[in-house]
Amino acid sequence: MALTQMPKIFPHFGIQLPIASKLLSSSVFIAVLMTVHATVLAQPSTTPIPTQFQPSREKNPIAQKLLGQWQAQDSSLNTINFIFTPEGKLFVYFPNSSNLVAGEFKYRINAIPKPMHLDVTIPSSQKPVLTIFELTADGQLRVQLQDTNPGKPRPTAFSSQASLFKKISDATTLPDNIKVYNSEGENQTSNQPELEGKQIISSINRVQQAYYLEHNTFAKTFEQLALGIKPETERYRYQIVSQGKQPQSVISTAAAKKPELRSYTGIAFTRKIKGDILTFTAICETDKPSDIPPITPKLPIKESQAVQCPRGSHLLSK
């Protein structure tokens, strides 16, 4: 799986999710949103339940203008949709995806400062994303996504890469064909416990790609990734293994704690292809249940080659 800053290259994140690399590389925030979306595929989904309308929002003209559906689209027609509701919920979904599931988040605005403030609470992070927004003269929504991650200071001005969203509807509810996910739902991995290890390693790989695009290096700690991942759960122990003097790659492992579970090793790495630095990811799964993750995979030499997993393990398909 490759990710680059070149507009012609788009990742699919294992679920055929075509999103513009401009959006992806703008912030780990977007990667976190997509990680939540990808995790949805192994989670129960429900139809959103309407909540009582909050009259106080009617008194704020900016808040009222913000309500509805907004869409960011690039020249290749790759899109991401935001829906702001009067109850302080932000739904994010990808209309081009074959799996129409929306992530549910919370938002809050402050219309007094200039630029105005937007806070987004991500379920997997204890700290909100602090950013800025404005409504342009032609009715578009400008949001600063670049370098706006959980726990980072709020930007004071828009960069040249700030994202522009066009309002496509005043509706504040999700389309009927889209299910909603939030972190309070039950986790279906209780029935398929190995899914936990796969999902977490896959999530780490994805956010490592976005982190590299922003920082020109891979993250060495879970705190840097801002994913809210616990190093140890009931089923697995997770670890990020830096490759020392080789900043071109980073390893993450999921070591099974129960005898019936397999273990996993993920790798994110860079390669220079036709003058561009691209990031790739792969996951190796032990052939049999094991409490020892696969050792470091062998990276490909040629562009046409795949990552080679060590003996006793195999490469997971994208």
Protein Blocks (a to p, Z undefined) as FASTA:
>chain_A
ZZdfbfkbccekhnopacdfklmmmpmklmmmmmmmmmmmmcccdddddddddfklmmpm
klmmmgccdddddfkopacdddddfkopacdddfkbmbdcdddddddddfkbccdddddd
dfkbcbdcdddddddfkopacddfehpaehiacdfbdcfkbccdddfbfbfbdcfkbccd
dfkbccfklmmmmlmmmmmmmmmmmmmmmmmmmnopacfbfklnonopafbdfkbccddd
dehjamkbccdddddfbfkbccdddddddddeehiacddddddddfbdcfbdcddddddf
bfkbccdddehiacddZZ
